[in-house]
Amino acid sequence: MGSPRGDSAVTRQSILAAARELFAARGADSVGVREIAAQTGVNHALVHRCFGAKNDIAAAIGSEPEPREAPSAHPDQTGGPEP
């Protein structure tokens, strides 16, 4: 994976994505900032600079909006008349 150093928003999103994946696989208590940094391809100091502590990463993940499901294209679920 390439290093996401250019854009700070991209870097933050890359760190969050790596943390989300690691937390889901092993639980937040079992994952360290250095592991998140390694998964992201950045130095752990950059993770601390972007977020502070691991708890701040977990809080950022927890405050993300829930993904929305795309509306179904099935005719009987659109609310319109059936053919």
N, C-alpha and C positions, 0 to 999 in steps of 0.2 A: 504494500500500500504506500502511496506517495505521502510525503509529509505535508500536513495541512497548515503550513506556517504563514501563508500569504495574507489571508483575510481573517480578522479576529472573529467575525460572526461564523465563518466556516469552521474555524478552529474550535470555537465553543460547541458548535453542533456536532463536530467530530468527536470531541471529548464526551459529550452527552450520549452520543450513539454507542460509543465503546463502553461507557459506564452502564448504560441500560442493558446492553448485551451481557456484560459480566455479572451485574446484579441479578439478572433473570436466571443465569446459569447457576450461580453459586450463593446468592444472597449478598446483600450489601455489607454485612458484617464480616464476610470472608474475603472481601476484595480490598486491596490497598490502592492508594493513589499512584504508586509506581506501576502497578499492573495496568491501571487505566491509561497512564501515560504510554506505556509500552504498546498497548493495544492500539492506541491512537497514532503512535509514531512520533511523539514529542517528548521533551524532557519533563520530568515530574514538576520542576519549578514552574513551567508554563501552566500546568494544570492548577497549581496553587495560585498563580497570578490571576488566572481567569476566574477561579471559583473560591479560593480560600481552602477550606477543609473539605474532606469527603462528605461530611454532613451537608455542606452547601451544594454539592453536586446532587446528592439525593433529593434535597429540597427543590432544586431546579427541575429535576425529572418529575417530581411529584406535582409541581405547579404547571406542567405542560398541559395544554388542553387535550382532552380525549380525542383520538382520531374519529372522524365521522365516516360512516359507511356511505358508499355511493348509492344513490337511489336505484332501486331495482327497475330494470327495463321490461320486466315481465308484465304483459298487458293487464292481468287481473290484479296487479298491485299498484297501478299508476293512479287509480281513482277515476279514470275515464271509463267510457262505455266499452264493453267487451265487443269484439267483432262478431 
